[in-house]
Structures are given as C-alpha cells and as structure tokens.
Amino acid sequence: MSEHSTAQPGFKKALNAFDSYALGFGAMIGFGWVVLTGGWLEDAGTAGAAIAMGGGGLIMALVALLYAELTAAMPKAGGEHHYLMRGMGPRWAFVGSWGITGGYISIVAFEAVALPRTISYLFPQILDNPMYTVFGSEVAPVWVAIGVVAAIVITAINYFGVKLAGVVQTFVVVFLIIVGIMLVTGSFMSGEVSNMEPFFTGTTGLFTVLIVVPFLFVGFDVIPQASEELNMSPRRIGKLIPISVLIAGAWYVMVILTSSSSMPAGDLAASDLATADAMGALWNSQIMANVLLAGGIAGILTSWIALLIGASRLLYAMGRSSMLPAWFGKLHPKFNTPSNAVLFIGALSVAAPFFGTGMLGWLVDSGSPSIVVTYFMVCVVFLILRKKEPALERPFRVGRGKFSTTLGVLGMILTFGLFTLYIPGMPASIAPMSYVLCIAWWVIGMFFLFRIPKGIEAGVNTEALLLTAVRERKAKQKG
C-alpha cells in the first residue's frame, strides 16, 4: 500500500450504530417536506402522491443496495471515489466524485439560506432594512447574520471531530422524530378521510411527484463517505444504507398521508408552509404549527451537517489521490477530520447568504443532474466489479448470479431515466441559470480531469500507480 493511500489509519471510528442511522436518515430529510407537500397532493392526489413517493423511495433503495455491497467491500472515506477507481480507473473516478461533490456543496450552500428563510416565517422582522437586492431577492443584515453565524457553527462542529457532529446530528434527528410522532397523533385525533380526496388525479400528477425523488433522497450516500469513521462491521454498514432510504421513504409517505387528512387539498396547495399549516389545523394550535416549523429547521440542520461530512470526505479522497491539490487531502493532527476540506466548504456556505434566495435556488437545482450521473456510474461499476473481481470479499452481498446482474442493469436503467428528466424541455428541466451553473462546475472539473495521467488501468493498485505517475511527472517538470 502506498504511503499516500486514502486507507491511512487517521480517521477514528467514532460513530456508533445510532449515530450512523441519524447520519443517513438526517441527510435525506431537509426542509422540502414542509413546503412541497401541498403541491404533491394537488398534483397527484393523496394516494397518487404516496405511491409516487413510495415508488421513488424503492428506486433509490435499489441504488442504495448496490452502494451497500460496494461500501461493505471497500469501507473507505470517499465512497464512490474508491469503487470507481478500482473498477473504471482514475479519470472515471474523478468524474463520479466531482459530480456528487458538486451536488453536496450546492445543497450545503443552500442550507445557509434555507435556515434564515425558515426563521423569517416565524420572525418576519429579520427581513427589515434590506441592504441590497440580488438576483431578484432582497438581502437584509439580520437575515444574512443568521445564515453566516449558523454556517460558522456547523463548520466548527464538523471541524472539531466527527463524534461531535454525530452527537449533534443524533440529538436533532430525535427531535425531528418527535415532531413526526406528533403529526401522526394529530392526524389520528382530528384528521378526516374526506379531506384526503381526491385520491388520484392521473398518471401525469404521479409523474410530477416522482421527478423530485433524487433531490429528496440525496444523502444516503453520505454513509459510504464516512464509512471509515463508523464503529460497525462492514456487513452492518452495508445493511444500514438501504434501511436508511426505506426509513426516509416511510417519513415522506407519512407526511403526505397525515397532512392530507388535515384540510382540503386546495387549502394545502395554497399554503406556503403546507405541513406546518396541517399540523396547526390538526391540533387547532398555531403553537403546534410553529413546533413543526422547528422540525423543519431540524431537517435543515441534519441535512447540512451530513452533507458537509460527505462533501469534505470526497474532497479529502480526491486530494489524497492527487486529483485535487494535496491541501484538501490533509487530516487534522488532533481532531482527525479533513479540516482543510471542511474549511473550504464552510467558507462557501458562509458566503452563500450574501447572494440571497434567488441564486441559491438555481445553485441547488444545478447539482441534481450531477448527482444522478454519479448514481448511474455506481450502478455500472457494481456490474464491472462483479465480473472482474468475483472473488472480492463482499461482507454484504446483493444476491448472486443473474439476479444481481438484473439488479445492476435495472439500477442503470432507472438512474439513466431519472437523468433524462433533466434534459431541457423535459418535465424536470431546470431553470436556464441552473444549467449555466452546472456547466460551469463541470468546466472547472475538466481542468483537473485532464491533469490526471492517462493510461492507468483500473484495479487493486490503481491509486498507487496514479500517485507514482504524478510524482514522476512532477520530477520531470522540475528536471
């Protein structure tokens, strides 16, 4: 093993089983469930929305199963980076790593805006005395300060150790679960089946809900990024990944069913905070609506912490592999975190609130296609490694023979189908500025991609060969 390998014994196995579930589940539960539920119900009806979300969750669970086998076989910080390196070579590894890193960073930056935006629902006065208008949104000093301070705190939590991040994540997820229990209880006490009509609006509505699935479920793949820091056997880590997806899917279906029982669909669709208004109606209390908003804030924080963990580990892995500057591949000598990568992403999130909500909406949308590209590549490398390395130790195995091949091919088909939805003119096509930002991210990536030496074959020693080639090139340049 090369001295520069990412398998360095620097990470501490600091996260226990509950921390790990909180990491995976919390990464997927952001703020969308608070504001988007009314639209889902209007578009697809109660049963239609539930079926679309449940079906979408099963699609993502299939992808998660493939991740699970690969993660259990190669539990290394950086996740996909290592599977793709071993199965497809360094340049493809960079493409997959760069794609999902961009998605993570875009969402982390957006959370720095989502938090003050959510707090403004409770305290509208933080929008007073705007300093300027940018991309169509006013930016007020108190509003910015909330986002900046929160970004600094979340960055510090991740900087000072993954265990601290895990403790905070677990505490916030527990609060989120309590809010969910209160929502279910209110539905059983005061919900009306008649409010849940219409149950179906047709296949078009179901499809409209389905296209948001990649955005809502992104985050289960944070578990592979932090796999070196999980105090669990590889087999248990593998099981954790699809289970986390199924739990998140159950959460979204629960929110749909309980919210729809609270009031007529038209009233929910007209609400800016559908699930919060549903909670208020079920309990006949504005206080309870505010409690649910606190749950929404909890969702922002859990997603923020987890995706910062994931993005920083990917940057670390690319830095260790000399795909990015070595500065990213440094572990803090005391805290055992990729501190430079954490600070880099933290700086971006500190800057984000100054751009208001307009740009960040484009930014978060720009990352979704890149995330789906990486999912597709993971499905491909799952099949490649099954063929090239049948003897690879797989503590968690997704079936055998033709069955596993079928799952891999099905994963490829489904993720490719999701990607096509983002093509301009398709139902999930994004704003023109989002396409510009997406292309800009990949233009930057091309600069690093073409610096990776050619001719390095995929295999067990690919990273060592890559590092040797990079050192030889530097030596020639100095000579």
N, C-alpha and C positions, 0 to 999 in steps of 0.2 A: 504493500500500500504506500502510495506517495505521501510524503510528509505534508503535502498541500491538500490532501484529500479532505472532503467535507465530512468524513467519518471521524474527525478528530474528537477525542473524548472531552470536549469542552462544555457541552450542554449538560445541565443537571436534569435528572428525571424527577421533576418537581411536581408534576400534575398527577393527582390520583384519578380514580375512575369517575367520581362525581364531577371533578373539575373538567375532565375530558368531555363528558356529556354536556356540561354547561358551555364549553367552548364551541362544540359543534352545533348544538341547538341555538345558542345565543347568536352565533354568527349569521344564522338564517333569518332570525326574527328581528327585523328592523322596525320601521315606522309605517311601512306601506299598508299593513293590516288595519291601521287606524283610519286612514283616509281613503283607501281604494275599495273597501268592501261594498259601499253603496253602489258604485259603478258596476262591480261584478254582478250584483243582484239585479240591477236594471238591465244589464246586457244579456244575462243568461238565465235569470230566474234562480230561485233558491236551490233546487235540485241540480239544475244545469251548472251553476257556479260550483257547487260542492263536487259534482262529478268531474268537472274540468280541473279543479284544484287537486282532487284526489288522484285523478289520472296523471296529471302533470307530476305529482309527487312520486308516483310509481315509475315514471320515465326517469326522473332524477335518481330514484332508488336503484334502478338498473345501472346507471352510470356509477353510482356510489359503490355498487357491488364490485365492479371492475376495479375501481380505485382501491377497494378493500383488499383484494388479492395482491395487488402491486405494492400497497403500503406495508402489508404484513411481511412480504418478501424483502422489501427494501425500506425499513423504517428509518429514513434519514431526513434531516432538516432540508426542506426544499421540495419534498414530494415529487411532483411530476418531473422536475428537472432531472432527477436520477433515473426514473423509468425510461424517459425519452432518450437520455444519454446512452443508456445500456442497450436499448432496443433499436434506436434510429440514428444515433450519432450526435455529435455536439451541436451542429447547426440546427437540427430539428429540435434538440433540447432547448436551445435558446429561443426558438420561435414559440414553443409551448410555454416556457417560463415567462417570456416577455409578455405574451398575450394575457395570461391570467394575472400577472403582476400589475399590468395597466388597469385591469378591471378592479382589482383590490384597491389600488391607490385612488382611483376615481371615486370609489364609494367611501373610503376613509375621508377624503377631502369633503365629500358631500355631507357626511355626518357632522362636520364642523359648522355647517349651515343649517342642517335639519334640526339641531338642538335649539339654537336661538329662535328659529322659526316656530318650533313647537311651543317654546316658553312664551312666545308672543301671543299665542292663543289664550293663555292664562293671564298674561300681563301685557296688554296691548300698548301700554305706555313706553315700553322699551323701543318702540318704533318712532318715538317722538324725536324731533330735531334732526332730521336726516342730514348727513354731511354732503352727499352727492348721489347721483343716480348712475348706475352702470348696468348695461345690458337690460334696460327696462325695469330695474328694481331699485328702490331707494335703500340706502345703507346708512343706518343710524349708529351713533357711537356706542350706546349701551348694548345694542344688538350685536355689534362687532365684538365688543369686550367679552360678552358671554361665550361666543364661539372661540375666541382666542384663548381665554383662560381655560376653557374645557379642553381645547387641543393640547395645551401645555400639560395639564393634569394627566390626560390619557397617555400622552407621550412619556411622561415621567413614570407612570405606572408600568409601562412596558419596558422602560429603560432599566429600572431598578430590579428587575427579575420577573421571570415568567410565573413564579409562585404567587407573587403579589398580584399580578394580572389575573391569575386563576382564582384567587380568593375574591377579588372584586367581581369578577365575572360570575362566580357561583352565587354570591350574595344578590346580585342584580337579577339573575335568572330566577332565583327563588321568589323574589318579589313579583316578577313577571308571571310566574305560575300561579301565585296567589290571586293576582288580578284576573287571570283566566278562570280560576275556580269561582270567583265572584260573578263573572259574566255568565257562566253556566248556571249558577244558583239563581241569579235573577231571571234567566230565561225560563227555568222550571217553575218559578213562583209566579211570574207575571206575563210570560210570553204567550202569544196567541198563534195557533196554527193558521188562522185566516190571514194573518199578516204575511205569511210566508208565500202567498200566491203573488204572481204566477210561479209555478214550479219550473216550467221550461219556457223558453222563448224561441227555441230553434237552434240548429247547429251553428249558425253564424255567431250567435252570442256565446255559445260554448267555446268556439274557436277564439273569440276575442279575449276570453279569460285565460285560455291556455297559453297565449303568447307572453304573458307576464311571468310565467313559471321560472325561466332562467334567472331573472332578476331576484325573485323572491327566495329561491333556494340556493343562490350562490352563498358559499360559506362552509358547506360540509367539507369542502376540500381544504379548509384550514387545518383539519386534523392531520392529514399527511404532512403538511408543512412543519408541524410541531411534533411529529412522531418521535423524534429523539428525546423529547422532554416529557413524554408520557410514561409514568411508572406503571406500565401494564405490559403483559406479554404481547408479542406480535399478533397472535391469534385474536386476543381480546381487542386490540386496536382495530383489526380488520372488521370485527363484528360491530364495533362502535360506529363506524362510518355510515352504513345503510340504516342502522337503527335510528341514528340522529335525524336522517332525512325523513324517515317514517313518522317520527315524533313531530317534526316541523309540519309535515303534511297534515297530521291529525289536528295540530293547532290551527292551521288555516281553515280547515273544514269546520272545526268548532266555532271559529269566529263567524263564518258565513251563516251557519245554522242559528246560532244564538242571536246574532244581530238581526237577521231576517224576521225573527219572531217578535221583535220589539215594537215595530211600527210598519206601516205600509211601505212597499219598495220605493214608491215615488218620493216619499218623505226622506228616506235614507239617501236616495240618489241626489237629492237637492242639498244634502249636508256636506260641509267641508270636512267634518270630522265624524263620519258615519258611525263608527264603532263607539266613539265616546258618547254621541247622542243616543245610541242604542242603549248603552249602559245607564245613562241618565233616565231614559224612559222606563227601562225595566225596573229600576229601583225608585223611580219617581223622585230623583235627587240630583241636583247639579253637583253636589259634592262627589257623588259616585262617578259622574261623568269626568270630573277632574282627577279622580283616582285612576280611571282608565287612561287618561292622558299621561299620568305619571308612569303607567305601564308602557305607554308609547315611548316616553323618554328612556325608560329602562331598556326597551328594544334598541333604541339608537345607541346607547352605551355598550350593550353586549355586542352588537354588530361592529361597532367602532373598535373595541378592544381586540376582538377576534381577528378582524381583517388586517389590523395593524400587525398583529403577530404573524399572520400568513404572509403578508407582503414583505416584511422585514426578513423573514427566513428565506424567501425566494431571492431577494437581492443578495443576501449573505451567500447562498449557494452559488449564484452566478459570479459573485466576487471571488469566491474560493476557487472557482473553475477558470478564472482569468477571462471570463466573458465580459465582465464589467471591471472597472478599476478595483484593485486589491483593497482599497479603503472600505468597500462595502463588505468584504469578507473577514472582518475583524470581530472577534468576540471580546467583550469587556472582561478584563482580568479578574475582577471581583464579582460582578453580577452575572457573568456567563450569559449575556444577551448580545445579539448582534447590534451593539449600541450605535454604531455609525449609521447603519441602515434604518434603525428606529428614529434617529435624529433627522435623517433626510426626509423620511415620510412625515414625521412630526412637523418639520418646517413647512412642508406643503399644506398640511392641514391648518397650521397657524395662519398662513396667508389666505386660505380659502374664504373666510368670512368677508374679507375686504372686497370680494367680487360679487357679493350679493347672491340672491337665489337664481337669477337668470342664467348666468354662465354655468353654475353648478348643475342645473337641470340637464344642460347639454353634456356636461362632463360625465355624469353618471351614466347617461344613455350611451355615450361613446364607448364605454368599457364593455357593455354587454356582448356585442358580437365577438370581441376578442376572447372573452371567457368561454363562449361556446366553441370557438376554434380549438381551444385547449382541451375541452371535454372530448371533442371528436378525436383529437390526436391521442388521448389516453386510451380511448376505445381501440384505436389502431394498434398502439404499442402493446396492449393486452394480447391481441391476436399474434403479433410478431413474436413476443417472448414465449407464448405458449408453443409456437412452432420451433423457434431457435433454441430455446432452453427448457425442454420438457422436464429436465432433472432439477431445475431450480427449486430450492426449498420454498414451499408455499404454505406457511402455517395456517393461512385462511385460503381455502380453495373454492372457487366458484364453479362447482361441477367438474365434469370430466368429458373428454372426447367431443363428440358432435354437439352436445348440449352447451358446453362452454363456448364453443365456436359460434353457435347460434346466438348466444347472449352478446358476444362481442360484435357480431355483424349487426344485430338489432340495435345495439348501442350506437354504432356508427350511423346507421340509417336515421335513427331518431335525432341524434345531435346534428347531423347534416341538415335534416328537415328544419330543426329549430333555427339553424344559421340562415337558411334561405328566407326565413320570415323577415330578416333584417335588410334584405335587398331593397333598394329604393322602389317604391310602388307596391310593395307587399304590405299586408296588414300591420306588421310590426315595424315598418320602416320608421326611422328616427328622423329628428329634425336635421336640416342641412348642416347646421353648425356642428352637430354631433358627429356627422360623417367627416367633417373637416378635422375635428379634434382626434378622431380615431385614426385617420390617415396620418396626421402629424405625429402621433405616438409611434406608428409603425415606421415612419421616415426616420425618426430618431433611432429606432431599433435597428434599421438597416445599417446604420453607421457601425454599430457594434457587431452585427451579424457578419458583415463582410471582413471584419478583422479576425474572425475565427479561422484558424488554419484549415485548409482543405485536405481531403484525403485521409482523414482519421476515421477508421471503421468503428461501427458500433460493437460493443462487447463489454466484458467484465472490466477490462483495463482502459476503457476509453478515456476516462478523466485523466489518468496518469499519462497517457500518450498525448493528450491535449496540453497538459501542463509542460511536458517536455518540449513539445513543438513550440510553445510560446516562449519558453526560456531560450531555446536555440535561435529563434527569430530575433529576440532582444540582443542576444550575444552578437549576431551578425550585424545588427544595426549599430551597435557600439563599435564593432571592429571596422 
